[in-house]
Amino acid sequence: MARRFNLTTAILICIFGLAGVAGFAQTAPSFSDLVEQAGSAREQNNVARAIELYSQALQVNPKWSQGWWFLGSLQYQTRAFAAARDSLTRFISIAPDPTLAFGLRGLSELETGEYPRALTDIQEGISLGGTDRPPNGETLRFTECLLLTRLGKFNQALKAYKLLIQRGGSNPELRVGLGLAGLRMALLPKEMQISQRELVVAAGDTIYEFISHGETAGAQAFANLFQKFPAAPNLHCLYGTLLYASDSDLAFSEFKRELEIAPGNARAQVLMSWALLMQNRALEALPYAKKAVEETPQAAGAQIVLGRSLIALGELKEGTDHLERALQLDPENLEVHIALGEAYSRSGRREDAQRERSTSLKLAQDGAYSFALP
């Protein structure tokens, strides 16, 4: 009897258990239900619930591109930056128009410390027209400036900042970012030490004055800056680079002044050499160029000015070697391609010379080259 009872009980349990499973399956929400519930949670600003529901819906249908966009956007909003990056990557892979996602993925990568990838994505977003919708445009352009600075592309950063200022940029951290780029400090504003802030902000204010109000106002602003920080490095180099396009002689005097304050400043050595080369004074430029390479052999600008000085003095082989080293260090530097084209031509290497001329032309047309001044 007991055995029959146990068997019967087991059968009943089995039957009702299966019925329970079947009932659960019937009540499980469908994909369309999940989509509706997720949208409702998002509209009600119930972010955590919306993320949960979008995640469930995407498990059912991982090809739902709009779901990946909403999920990535909400994850970014909750500072889950790595998760946002991954969701936006899924969106970009299947969406017909992923323009805005490049910018948001770049912002996520900025927060996760993936700076080269972040810059690539931000610039892709800009090139695809992601800046056409304010304030999104200013955010992307300012982030591009920050990333260029963080990656040590200071001249490109200053060029990008100038464009941003001319477009009326008003980000509260704009002048801090300008100061970091101008002083050649490869930092984000949040990475700056408190002790650095006064100088950085003052430099940023001065650059802003120069760009937005012209050289006369800029000259007074720089005079005030020099008076307040007479021994701070790179300030005269900064002023000279801003002046160079319009007044190379005054820029030259600023580079000289920098070396009087800081004789070991390799950047000033490079700029002095460059300014002398532009005046066809290669023999005078050579000592500065050699010193710059001794101090900073991994700097493309130092290798460029030494290579050009040597070639101008007839040392083709040694000069070309230094230019090729510069090319390895900075493949997108327009000046090194122009200089190599000339060096190869003078050495009888016609095919190499033609290749460098073609590359120079393409870089100039694309606008994707490093700033000419080293």
N, C-alpha and C positions, 0 to 999 in steps of 0.2 A: 504493500500500500504506500509505504513511504517512498518507495522507488518510483511508483507511478505518479505520486504527487510532485516529486521533484522534476520528473520529466515534463509533466504538464505545465508546471510553473515555468520551467525553462522555455517551453514553447511560447507560453503567453508573453513572457518577458521579451522573447525574440520578436514576436508579432508587434507588441506595443512599442518596443524599441525602434523597430523599422518604421512604424507609423510615425513615431516622433521625429525621426530623421527626415521622413518624407514631408512632414508638416513644416519642419524647419526650412527645408529646401523651397517649399512653396512660399514661405514668408520672407526669404532672403531678398533684399532689395535688388532690383534690376539695375542695369547700367544707366538707363534713363532716369530712374529714381535717384541714384547716386549723384548724377549730374545736377538734377534739380535741387536736391538737398545741399549739395556743395555750393551751388550758386546762391541759394538762400542764406546759408551761413556766411558766405563772403559778403553779401550785401548788408547783413546785420552786423558786420565787423566781428564776427565770432571766428577769429583767425585760426585758432587751434583746431576747432571742429572742421572748418573748411579744409585745412591741410589734411586732416584725417580722411575726410570724404573724397577729396580729389585723389589722394593716394589709393583709396579703395577702387575708385572708378578707373584709374589708370592700370590697376592690376587686371581688371576685366578687359579693358581696351587700351593697350599701350600705344596705339597709333593715333590716339586722340590728341592732336597737336595743341588745341586750345587749353586742354587740361594741363599739359606740361607748362604752358605759359603762366596760367593762374597759379599753379603749384610753385613754380620757381619764384614768381613775384611775391607770393605770401611768405615763402621761406626767407627771401631776402629781407622782407619787412620784419621778420622775427630774428634777424641776424644769424640765421642758419646758413652761412654764406657758402660753405662747401656743398651742402645739399642743393642750394639754389643754383650754384654753378652746374651741377650735374643735371638738374631738371631742365635748365635752359639749354644745355647741350643736346638733350633729347629733343627739345622743341626745335632747335636750329636744324637738326638732322632731318626733320619731316615737314616743317612748316613751309608753305609756298612763299611767304615773305617774312623772313626772320630779322628784319632790319633792327627793330628796337631791342631784340634779345641780345644782340652783340654788345650793345652798350651796357645792359644790365649784367650780362655775364662778366664783362670787363670790370664793372664795379664790384662784383662778387670776388673776382680774382685779386683785385686790389686789396680787399680785406683778408684774403687768405695768404697774401704775400707772394703771389705768382705774378711778379711785376712785368716780365717780358710778355707773358701771355695776355695780361691785362691790357698792356699798351697796344698789342696787335688787335685785340677785340675792340677797344675804344676807337682806334683809328679806322677799323673796318666799319664800325657803326657810323662814324662821321662821314666816311666816303660814300656810304649807301644812303645818306640823307637823314640820318638819325638826329641831326642838329636842327631840323626844320621846325621842330615843335618846342617852343620855349615853355618852361625853363629847361627842358631836357637838353637843348643845344648847349647852353652855358655850362651845365653840369658835365657833359661829355668833354667839352673843350678845356675846361679847368682841370678835369681829371687827366687829360692828355698832358697838360703842362706839368702837373705833379709827377706823373710817371716818367716823363722825359728827364726831369730833374733827378728823380730817385735813381734812374739808370745812368746818370752821368752825362746825359746829352744836353749840356747846359746851353749851348748856343741855339740849338733847336727849340729848347724850352723858352728862351727869351723871345725868339721869333714867334712862337705860338702865343705867348703872353701878350705880345704887341698886338697881334690880331684880335685877341680876346678883349683887350682894352678898347681898341678901335670899334669893336662891336657893342661897347657899353657894358662889359662885364662888371658885376657888382658883388661877387662872392665875398663874404666877410674875411676869408682867408687868402684873398687874392694877393694882398701886399706882402704877406708872410711868404707865400709861394714865390713871388717875384724876388724877394730878398734872398731866399735859398738858392734860386737859379743864378742870380747875379753874383753871389759870393761863392758859387761853385761848391755848394754843400749838398751832397747826394743823400738828402733826407726828405721824408715827408714832414709836414708841419707837426704832426703828433709825436714824431721821433726827436724833435729838437729839444735840447736842454733849456731849462729856464734861464740859465746864465747867458745863453746865446740870443735870446729873444729880442733884447733891446737893439742890438746891432742889426739883426736880420730885419726887424720891422723898419728901422730907420733906413736901411738900404732899399727895402721894398718901396717905402714912401718916396724916396728920391728917384728911383727908376720910374715909378708911376708918374711923377711930376715931369720927368724928361720926356716920356712917351706921350703923355696926354696934353702937355702944355708947351712943348717945344724946347729947343736948345737954350734959349735965353733964360727961361725959368729953370730949366734943368741945371744950367751952370751955377746959378745961385744956390740951388738945392744941394748940389754936390759940394760947393764951397762950405756950406753949413755942415755937411756930413763929415768932410775932412777935418773941420775944426773940432767937431765933437769926438771923432775917433781917429786921432792923428796917426796912430801906430797900427791900426787894424789892417791885416793883409788883404790884398785883392781889390781894394776899393778903387785905386787908380787904374788898375787893369780893367775893371768894370767900366769906368768912365771912358777910358780910351776906346774900348770896343764899341760902345754906343756912339762915340764921335767919329769912328773911323770912316764910315761911308761918306760923311759930309766934310770932314776936316782931318785929313790924315796927318798933317803936321802937328796939330794940337794933340791928336791921339798919340803920336810918337813921343811927345813931351810927357804925357801921362804915363806911358810905359817906362820911360826913363825915371820918372819920379817914383814909380813903384819899386824899381831896383835900388834906388837910394834908400828907401825905407826897409826893403827886404831883399838884400843882394842874392839870397839863395832861392828866390821865387822862380821856379822853372817856367811857370806860365808867363811871367814877364819876359823871361829870356826868349821864349818862343815868339811872343808878340813883337819884341824888339827886332828879332831876326826877320820876321815876316815884313814888318814895316820897311826895313832896309832893303829887302829883296824887291819890294814893290817900287823902290827908287833906283833899282839896278845897282845896288851897292853890296854885291855878294861877298866881297872880301871882308867888309865890315860886319856883315851878317853872320859869317862863318863861326867866329868865337862864341857868339850867343847861342847859335844852333848846337854847337858841340857841347856846351855847358848844359843845355836843356836835355840833350840825349843822355848825358852822364847822370843827370839827376832823375830823369823820368824816361827810361828806355822803352817802357810800355805805352807811352803816350804817342798817338798817331801824329799829333801836331808837331811834336819835337822831331820825329822821323821825317816829316814832310819838309820842314825848313832846312834840316841838314842835307837831305837829298837834293833839294833845289839849289842850295848854296854850292854844293860840290859840282853839280852838273853845270851851273853857270860859270864855274871856274875850270871847266874842262875835264873834271874827274867823273867820266860817264859811268864806269863800272861801279865804283863805290857809291856814287849818288843814286844810281838805279837800285842798288841793293837796299838802300835806306827807304826809297819810295815803295819798293815791293814789301818791305816790312810794314810800312804805314798802311798799305792796302790790306794786309792780313789783319791789322788791328782795327781798321775802319773801312770795310768794303764799300760803303755808300758815300764816301767822301769824294765830292766832285773834284776838289783841287788835286787830289792824288791821282785820279784818272787823267786829268788834263796834263799834269806834270809827267806822268809815265808815258803818255802819248808822245810828248815832246822828246823825252829821253830815248824811247825806242826808235823814234824817227832819226835822231842824231846818231844812233848806233847802227843804223841800217836795218833794223828789225821791222820791216814794213807791215807785215801781217799783225804783229803785236801792236804796232802804233795805230793801225786802222781799228783794231778791236777796242783799244782804249778810247779812241775818238768816238766810236759808235756808242760805247757805254756812257761817255760823258754827255753825249747828245740825248740819250734816253733818260738819264738821271735828271738833266735839266728840264726836259719836256714833262716828265712825271712829277717834278717838284719833290722827289723823295730823297734828296741828297742832304748830306750834312752841311752845316753852315760853312761858307767858304773860309772865313777867318779861323785859323786853327784854335 
